[in-house]
Amino acid sequence: MKSAMPMHGYAFRFSVAHAYYEKLATGTYGGPDACFPPYLWRLPFFYLDVLCYGKFDLLATAGDLPLSWTSPIYPKLYSNDTSINPLGKPITEHQDGWIGSLVTIGAIVGPLPFGFISEKFGRKIGLLSIALPHIISYFMMAFAKHIYMFYIGRILGGLAMGGGYTLLPMYIAEISQNSNRGMMSQTLNVFWAIGNFLPYALGPFLSIMWFNIVLACIPSIFFLSFLAIGPESPYYLVKVNKIKEAEKALMLLRSLDEKGVEVGTGSN
């Protein structure tokens, strides 16, 4: 028999929690099914998966920030007060239109380069590459002194937004199990909505510089955490004939040893 892979950190903690809740769900731990509907005891699996896989949901939040970014920024850019408006003069209606529309132009183009990167270099590299335009965009607009810096920042944000809409659903579909794929996909809607909400909540109370710096923290945290512990898609690894790496990715994602992966892949 093959020995179990030693687990550390969150993989170990989640494997213990999964075993505990499995006993609850099957009625072998005090018989909870006799008191409560069985589906109630499956809910903890969802929240465990959200915590375990939720790193990439930060990228979903970053992806929708550009959509509502303009709402708190426009009043500042129309201001004559140079302490509020970094451009030194109010923007024109023409410039207003370009700031609002360039993000959608970028989003139209974004799926093409990031889709290519994910197919050529892997889903993990693809998702990490999406975070970079977000980070550059917000830091560029944080210190912008000319309208064209806002234009470039908005285009970069749109490129990343379009790429995220393409790769995030694909990544979730490839790393999740049949039993939780639908629920994990729904987390994207939640975090996209949070991304829309944050500019409304923060923008009126921060300067343009600090507002963009705070927003840049979201993709930056995603980039660092996902670079450190984000797994590659097992589907992609099998596709490029990296079978051993795919097994290791499944061990991490499922908190299983090698034997458990071999048995479990038939049901996923």
Secondary structure as a PSIPRED ss2 file (coil, helix, strand):
# PSIPRED VFORMAT (PSIPRED V4.0)

   1 M C   1.000  0.000  0.000
   2 K C   1.000  0.000  0.000
   3 S C   1.000  0.000  0.000
   4 A C   1.000  0.000  0.000
   5 M C   1.000  0.000  0.000
   6 P C   1.000  0.000  0.000
   7 M C   1.000  0.000  0.000
   8 H C   1.000  0.000  0.000
   9 G H   0.000  1.000  0.000
  10 Y H   0.000  1.000  0.000
  11 A H   0.000  1.000  0.000
  12 F H   0.000  1.000  0.000
  13 R H   0.000  1.000  0.000
  14 F H   0.000  1.000  0.000
  15 S H   0.000  1.000  0.000
  16 V H   0.000  1.000  0.000
  17 A H   0.000  1.000  0.000
  18 H H   0.000  1.000  0.000
  19 A H   0.000  1.000  0.000
  20 Y H   0.000  1.000  0.000
  21 Y H   0.000  1.000  0.000
  22 E H   0.000  1.000  0.000
  23 K H   0.000  1.000  0.000
  24 L H   0.000  1.000  0.000
  25 A H   0.000  1.000  0.000
  26 T H   0.000  1.000  0.000
  27 G C   1.000  0.000  0.000
  28 T C   1.000  0.000  0.000
  29 Y C   1.000  0.000  0.000
  30 G C   1.000  0.000  0.000
  31 G C   1.000  0.000  0.000
  32 P H   0.000  1.000  0.000
  33 D H   0.000  1.000  0.000
  34 A H   0.000  1.000  0.000
  35 C C   1.000  0.000  0.000
  36 F C   1.000  0.000  0.000
  37 P C   1.000  0.000  0.000
  38 P H   0.000  1.000  0.000
  39 Y H   0.000  1.000  0.000
  40 L H   0.000  1.000  0.000
  41 W H   0.000  1.000  0.000
  42 R H   0.000  1.000  0.000
  43 L H   0.000  1.000  0.000
  44 P H   0.000  1.000  0.000
  45 F H   0.000  1.000  0.000
  46 F H   0.000  1.000  0.000
  47 Y H   0.000  1.000  0.000
  48 L H   0.000  1.000  0.000
  49 D H   0.000  1.000  0.000
  50 V H   0.000  1.000  0.000
  51 L H   0.000  1.000  0.000
  52 C H   0.000  1.000  0.000
  53 Y H   0.000  1.000  0.000
  54 G H   0.000  1.000  0.000
  55 K H   0.000  1.000  0.000
  56 F H   0.000  1.000  0.000
  57 D H   0.000  1.000  0.000
  58 L H   0.000  1.000  0.000
  59 L H   0.000  1.000  0.000
  60 A H   0.000  1.000  0.000
  61 T H   0.000  1.000  0.000
  62 A H   0.000  1.000  0.000
  63 G H   0.000  1.000  0.000
  64 D H   0.000  1.000  0.000
  65 L H   0.000  1.000  0.000
  66 P H   0.000  1.000  0.000
  67 L H   0.000  1.000  0.000
  68 S H   0.000  1.000  0.000
  69 W C   1.000  0.000  0.000
  70 T H   0.000  1.000  0.000
  71 S H   0.000  1.000  0.000
  72 P H   0.000  1.000  0.000
  73 I H   0.000  1.000  0.000
  74 Y H   0.000  1.000  0.000
  75 P H   0.000  1.000  0.000
  76 K H   0.000  1.000  0.000
  77 L H   0.000  1.000  0.000
  78 Y C   1.000  0.000  0.000
  79 S C   1.000  0.000  0.000
  80 N C   1.000  0.000  0.000
  81 D C   1.000  0.000  0.000
  82 T C   1.000  0.000  0.000
  83 S C   1.000  0.000  0.000
  84 I C   1.000  0.000  0.000
  85 N C   1.000  0.000  0.000
  86 P C   1.000  0.000  0.000
  87 L C   1.000  0.000  0.000
  88 G C   1.000  0.000  0.000
  89 K C   1.000  0.000  0.000
  90 P C   1.000  0.000  0.000
  91 I C   1.000  0.000  0.000
  92 T C   1.000  0.000  0.000
  93 E H   0.000  1.000  0.000
  94 H H   0.000  1.000  0.000
  95 Q H   0.000  1.000  0.000
  96 D H   0.000  1.000  0.000
  97 G H   0.000  1.000  0.000
  98 W H   0.000  1.000  0.000
  99 I H   0.000  1.000  0.000
 100 G H   0.000  1.000  0.000
 101 S H   0.000  1.000  0.000
 102 L H   0.000  1.000  0.000
 103 V H   0.000  1.000  0.000
 104 T H   0.000  1.000  0.000
 105 I H   0.000  1.000  0.000
 106 G H   0.000  1.000  0.000
 107 A H   0.000  1.000  0.000
 108 I H   0.000  1.000  0.000
 109 V H   0.000  1.000  0.000
 110 G C   1.000  0.000  0.000
 111 P H   0.000  1.000  0.000
 112 L H   0.000  1.000  0.000
 113 P H   0.000  1.000  0.000
 114 F H   0.000  1.000  0.000
 115 G H   0.000  1.000  0.000
 116 F H   0.000  1.000  0.000
 117 I H   0.000  1.000  0.000
 118 S H   0.000  1.000  0.000
 119 E H   0.000  1.000  0.000
 120 K H   0.000  1.000  0.000
 121 F H   0.000  1.000  0.000
 122 G C   1.000  0.000  0.000
 123 R H   0.000  1.000  0.000
 124 K H   0.000  1.000  0.000
 125 I H   0.000  1.000  0.000
 126 G H   0.000  1.000  0.000
 127 L H   0.000  1.000  0.000
 128 L H   0.000  1.000  0.000
 129 S H   0.000  1.000  0.000
 130 I H   0.000  1.000  0.000
 131 A H   0.000  1.000  0.000
 132 L H   0.000  1.000  0.000
 133 P H   0.000  1.000  0.000
 134 H H   0.000  1.000  0.000
 135 I H   0.000  1.000  0.000
 136 I H   0.000  1.000  0.000
 137 S H   0.000  1.000  0.000
 138 Y H   0.000  1.000  0.000
 139 F H   0.000  1.000  0.000
 140 M H   0.000  1.000  0.000
 141 M H   0.000  1.000  0.000
 142 A H   0.000  1.000  0.000
 143 F C   1.000  0.000  0.000
 144 A C   1.000  0.000  0.000
 145 K C   1.000  0.000  0.000
 146 H C   1.000  0.000  0.000
 147 I H   0.000  1.000  0.000
 148 Y H   0.000  1.000  0.000
 149 M H   0.000  1.000  0.000
 150 F H   0.000  1.000  0.000
 151 Y H   0.000  1.000  0.000
 152 I H   0.000  1.000  0.000
 153 G H   0.000  1.000  0.000
 154 R H   0.000  1.000  0.000
 155 I H   0.000  1.000  0.000
 156 L H   0.000  1.000  0.000
 157 G H   0.000  1.000  0.000
 158 G H   0.000  1.000  0.000
 159 L H   0.000  1.000  0.000
 160 A H   0.000  1.000  0.000
 161 M H   0.000  1.000  0.000
 162 G H   0.000  1.000  0.000
 163 G H   0.000  1.000  0.000
 164 G H   0.000  1.000  0.000
 165 Y H   0.000  1.000  0.000
 166 T H   0.000  1.000  0.000
 167 L H   0.000  1.000  0.000
 168 L H   0.000  1.000  0.000
 169 P H   0.000  1.000  0.000
 170 M H   0.000  1.000  0.000
 171 Y H   0.000  1.000  0.000
 172 I H   0.000  1.000  0.000
 173 A H   0.000  1.000  0.000
 174 E H   0.000  1.000  0.000
 175 I H   0.000  1.000  0.000
 176 S C   1.000  0.000  0.000
 177 Q C   1.000  0.000  0.000
 178 N C   1.000  0.000  0.000
 179 S C   1.000  0.000  0.000
 180 N C   1.000  0.000  0.000
 181 R H   0.000  1.000  0.000
 182 G H   0.000  1.000  0.000
 183 M H   0.000  1.000  0.000
 184 M H   0.000  1.000  0.000
 185 S H   0.000  1.000  0.000
 186 Q H   0.000  1.000  0.000
 187 T H   0.000  1.000  0.000
 188 L H   0.000  1.000  0.000
 189 N H   0.000  1.000  0.000
 190 V H   0.000  1.000  0.000
 191 F H   0.000  1.000  0.000
 192 W H   0.000  1.000  0.000
 193 A H   0.000  1.000  0.000
 194 I H   0.000  1.000  0.000
 195 G H   0.000  1.000  0.000
 196 N H   0.000  1.000  0.000
 197 F H   0.000  1.000  0.000
 198 L H   0.000  1.000  0.000
 199 P H   0.000  1.000  0.000
 200 Y H   0.000  1.000  0.000
 201 A H   0.000  1.000  0.000
 202 L H   0.000  1.000  0.000
 203 G H   0.000  1.000  0.000
 204 P H   0.000  1.000  0.000
 205 F H   0.000  1.000  0.000
 206 L C   1.000  0.000  0.000
 207 S C   1.000  0.000  0.000
 208 I H   0.000  1.000  0.000
 209 M H   0.000  1.000  0.000
 210 W H   0.000  1.000  0.000
 211 F H   0.000  1.000  0.000
 212 N H   0.000  1.000  0.000
 213 I H   0.000  1.000  0.000
 214 V H   0.000  1.000  0.000
 215 L H   0.000  1.000  0.000
 216 A H   0.000  1.000  0.000
 217 C H   0.000  1.000  0.000
 218 I H   0.000  1.000  0.000
 219 P H   0.000  1.000  0.000
 220 S H   0.000  1.000  0.000
 221 I H   0.000  1.000  0.000
 222 F H   0.000  1.000  0.000
 223 F H   0.000  1.000  0.000
 224 L H   0.000  1.000  0.000
 225 S H   0.000  1.000  0.000
 226 F H   0.000  1.000  0.000
 227 L H   0.000  1.000  0.000
 228 A H   0.000  1.000  0.000
 229 I H   0.000  1.000  0.000
 230 G C   1.000  0.000  0.000
 231 P C   1.000  0.000  0.000
 232 E C   1.000  0.000  0.000
 233 S C   1.000  0.000  0.000
 234 P H   0.000  1.000  0.000
 235 Y H   0.000  1.000  0.000
 236 Y H   0.000  1.000  0.000
 237 L H   0.000  1.000  0.000
 238 V H   0.000  1.000  0.000
 239 K H   0.000  1.000  0.000
 240 V C   1.000  0.000  0.000
 241 N C   1.000  0.000  0.000
 242 K C   1.000  0.000  0.000
 243 I H   0.000  1.000  0.000
 244 K H   0.000  1.000  0.000
 245 E H   0.000  1.000  0.000
 246 A H   0.000  1.000  0.000
 247 E H   0.000  1.000  0.000
 248 K H   0.000  1.000  0.000
 249 A H   0.000  1.000  0.000
 250 L H   0.000  1.000  0.000
 251 M H   0.000  1.000  0.000
 252 L H   0.000  1.000  0.000
 253 L H   0.000  1.000  0.000
 254 R H   0.000  1.000  0.000
 255 S C   1.000  0.000  0.000
 256 L C   1.000  0.000  0.000
 257 D C   1.000  0.000  0.000
 258 E H   0.000  1.000  0.000
 259 K H   0.000  1.000  0.000
 260 G H   0.000  1.000  0.000
 261 V H   0.000  1.000  0.000
 262 E H   0.000  1.000  0.000
 263 V H   0.000  1.000  0.000
 264 G H   0.000  1.000  0.000
 265 T H   0.000  1.000  0.000
 266 G H   0.000  1.000  0.000
 267 S H   0.000  1.000  0.000
 268 N C   1.000  0.000  0.000
